[in-house]
Amino acid sequence: MKYKRVLLKLSGEAISGKNKNGIDPDILIKFSREIKKIYDLGVEIAIVIGGGNIYRGFNSDYKIDRVQGDYMGMLATIINGLALQNTLENIGIATRLQSAINVNKVAEPFIKRKAIRHLDKKRIVIFSSGTGNPYFTTDSAAVLRAIEIEADVILKGTRVDGIYDDDPNKNSKAFKFEKISFSDAIKKGLKIMDSTAFTLSQENKLPIIVFDINKEDNLLRVVKGDKIGTLVNL
């Protein structure tokens, strides 16, 4: 394996399936089986999952305060984390769910040393509720947690096979980047991750690979070092 310890970033929308809302159990099972392939090979895995399938953030139609809305989003990530945890454990993988906000009835508090200890014991650690602070996305949380646990790489699983200069679903001539620097990604305003996440990764020399997680064995191939998706690096 090229990477020994990885942080997998999943969006909430990725587990919602075609309905784009709620949780699709078949998608969770599919992703869990793909994760198990690299787990069985000894890769240490942490996961950050978004909450957009349940709550997509501030919406002026509902007049929800931004801070209040961000906390609602954090709670949504806990729901998704619990669902993923249950699915992984159903196929025999030991897991721990950690939260950046206090919900001790369902998740451990995030403690760096405990998270690393769980990884050392071959448990998958799922990080929920973002950074625990409003105004920060789960992308930023993924980078922060990856740095804290000393991950080798961030793997962002999406519905497209990399980073494009335009939406490939709307523009058939959109150009795919096989590799791009953090500075170029920020300059071009590429929306695959927010600028805070890109900047934090750049400062800590932490590469990001964006790939299509829906394609069978893609996660395994990425971890083995195959050229899948788009590499964002220095």
C-alpha positions in Angstrom: 0.0 0.0 0.0 1.3 3.5 -0.9 -0.6 5.0 2.1 -0.6 3.5 5.6 -3.0 6.0 7.3 -5.7 7.8 5.3 -8.5 10.1 6.0 -11.5 9.5 3.8 -13.9 12.5 3.3 -17.4 11.7 2.3 -20.2 14.2 1.6 -23.6 13.7 3.0 -25.0 13.7 -0.5 -22.8 10.8 -1.4 -24.7 8.5 0.9 -28.2 9.8 -0.1 -28.3 7.9 -3.4 -30.6 9.1 -6.2 -33.1 10.6 -3.8 -30.6 13.3 -2.8 -32.2 13.3 0.7 -31.9 11.0 3.7 -29.7 7.9 3.9 -29.7 5.2 1.3 -28.8 1.9 3.1 -27.6 0.3 -0.1 -25.1 3.1 -0.7 -23.8 2.7 2.9 -23.4 -1.0 2.4 -21.6 -0.5 -0.9 -19.2 2.1 0.6 -18.6 0.0 3.7 -17.5 -3.0 1.5 -15.1 -0.8 -0.4 -13.7 0.5 2.9 -13.3 -3.1 4.1 -11.1 -3.9 1.2 -8.4 -1.5 2.3 -9.1 -2.2 6.0 -8.3 -5.9 5.5 -5.0 -4.9 3.9 -3.9 -3.1 7.1 -4.6 0.5 6.1 -5.5 2.7 9.1 -8.7 4.6 8.3 -10.3 7.7 9.6 -13.5 9.1 8.1 -15.2 12.5 8.1 -18.7 12.6 6.7 -20.8 15.6 5.9 -24.5 16.2 6.6 -25.8 17.7 3.4 -28.3 14.9 2.8 -30.1 15.9 6.0 -29.4 19.7 6.2 -27.7 21.8 3.6 -27.0 24.8 5.6 -28.3 28.4 5.7 -31.4 29.0 3.6 -32.9 32.5 3.6 -36.4 31.1 2.9 -36.5 29.6 6.4 -34.8 32.6 8.0 -32.5 30.3 10.0 -29.6 32.1 11.6 -26.2 31.0 10.1 -24.8 29.9 13.5 -27.9 28.0 14.3 -27.9 26.4 10.9 -24.3 25.3 11.2 -25.0 23.6 14.5 -28.0 21.8 12.8 -25.5 20.7 10.2 -23.2 19.3 12.9 -26.0 17.3 14.3 -26.7 15.9 10.8 -23.1 14.6 10.5 -23.6 12.8 13.8 -26.7 11.0 12.4 -24.7 10.0 9.3 -21.8 8.9 11.4 -24.0 6.7 13.5 -25.4 5.1 10.3 -22.0 4.5 8.8 -20.7 3.1 12.1 -23.5 0.6 12.3 -23.0 -0.5 8.7 -19.3 -1.0 9.2 -19.8 -2.9 12.4 -22.3 -5.2 10.6 -19.5 -6.4 8.4 -17.1 -7.0 11.2 -15.1 -3.8 11.5 -14.4 -2.3 14.9 -15.2 1.5 14.9 -15.3 4.5 17.1 -17.4 7.6 16.6 -16.0 10.8 17.9 -17.7 14.2 18.1 -16.4 17.7 18.3 -19.5 18.7 20.3 -20.7 17.0 23.5 -23.1 14.1 22.7 -21.6 11.6 25.1 -24.7 9.3 24.9 -23.9 8.4 21.3 -20.2 9.4 20.6 -16.9 9.9 22.3 -15.5 13.4 22.6 -12.8 14.1 20.1 -9.4 13.6 21.8 -6.4 13.4 19.5 -4.5 10.8 21.6 -7.6 8.5 21.8 -8.2 8.8 18.1 -4.6 7.8 17.3 -4.8 4.9 19.8 -8.0 3.6 18.2 -6.2 3.7 14.8 -3.2 1.8 16.3 -5.7 -0.8 17.5 -7.1 -1.2 14.0 -10.3 0.5 14.6 -11.9 2.9 12.1 -12.5 6.3 13.6 -15.4 8.4 12.3 -15.1 12.1 13.1 -18.5 13.9 13.3 -19.8 17.4 13.9 -17.1 19.1 11.9 -14.7 21.2 13.9 -17.4 21.9 16.5 -17.5 25.6 15.4 -19.8 27.4 13.1 -18.5 28.9 9.8 -16.3 25.9 9.2 -17.1 23.3 6.6 -16.6 19.5 7.0 -13.9 19.9 4.3 -11.9 22.1 6.7 -12.7 19.6 9.5 -11.4 16.8 7.4 -8.1 18.6 6.8 -7.8 19.5 10.4 -8.4 16.0 11.7 -6.0 14.5 9.0 -3.2 16.8 10.3 -3.9 15.9 13.9 -3.8 12.2 13.3 -0.8 12.5 11.0 -2.6 11.0 8.0 -0.6 10.4 4.8 -3.3 11.7 2.5 -6.9 13.0 2.3 -9.1 10.9 0.0 -12.1 12.9 -1.0 -14.7 10.5 -2.4 -17.2 12.2 -4.8 -19.6 11.4 -7.6 -17.2 12.6 -10.3 -13.8 11.2 -11.3 -11.6 14.1 -10.3 -11.5 17.9 -10.4 -12.7 19.7 -13.5 -12.5 23.4 -14.6 -16.3 23.2 -15.0 -19.2 20.9 -14.1 -18.7 17.8 -16.2 -22.4 16.9 -15.8 -23.3 20.2 -17.6 -20.3 20.8 -19.8 -19.1 17.9 -21.9 -16.0 19.9 -22.8 -15.0 20.4 -19.2 -11.2 19.8 -18.6 -10.1 17.3 -16.0 -7.0 18.0 -14.0 -4.8 14.9 -13.4 -2.7 17.0 -11.0 -3.0 20.5 -9.7 -1.2 22.6 -7.1 -3.0 24.1 -4.1 -2.2 27.6 -5.2 -3.7 27.0 -8.7 -6.8 25.3 -7.2 -7.3 28.4 -5.1 -6.6 30.9 -7.9 -9.0 29.1 -10.3 -11.7 29.1 -7.6 -12.3 25.3 -8.0 -15.2 24.4 -5.7 -14.3 20.8 -4.9 -13.1 22.0 -1.5 -13.3 25.3 0.2 -10.3 27.6 0.2 -9.7 27.2 3.9 -9.3 23.5 3.5 -6.9 23.9 0.5 -4.8 26.5 2.4 -4.6 24.4 5.5 -3.5 21.4 3.5 -0.9 23.5 1.6 0.6 24.8 4.8 0.9 21.3 6.2 2.1 19.7 2.9 -0.8 17.2 3.1 -1.9 15.9 -0.4 -5.5 15.5 -1.4 -6.8 13.0 -3.9 -10.3 13.6 -5.4 -11.8 10.5 -7.0 -15.1 8.8 -7.8 -15.9 6.5 -4.9 -18.9 5.0 -6.6 -16.8 3.0 -9.0 -15.9 -0.4 -7.6 -12.3 -0.8 -6.4 -11.4 2.9 -6.9 -10.7 3.4 -3.2 -8.4 0.3 -3.2 -6.6 1.5 -6.3 -6.0 5.0 -4.9 -4.5 3.6 -1.7 -2.3 1.3 -3.8 -1.0 4.3 -5.6 -2.7 4.0 -9.0 -3.4 7.3 -10.8 -7.0 7.7 -10.1 -8.8 11.0 -9.9 -7.0 14.3 -9.3 -4.0 14.8 -7.0 -3.8 18.2 -5.3 -0.3 18.8 -4.0 2.4 21.5 -3.6 
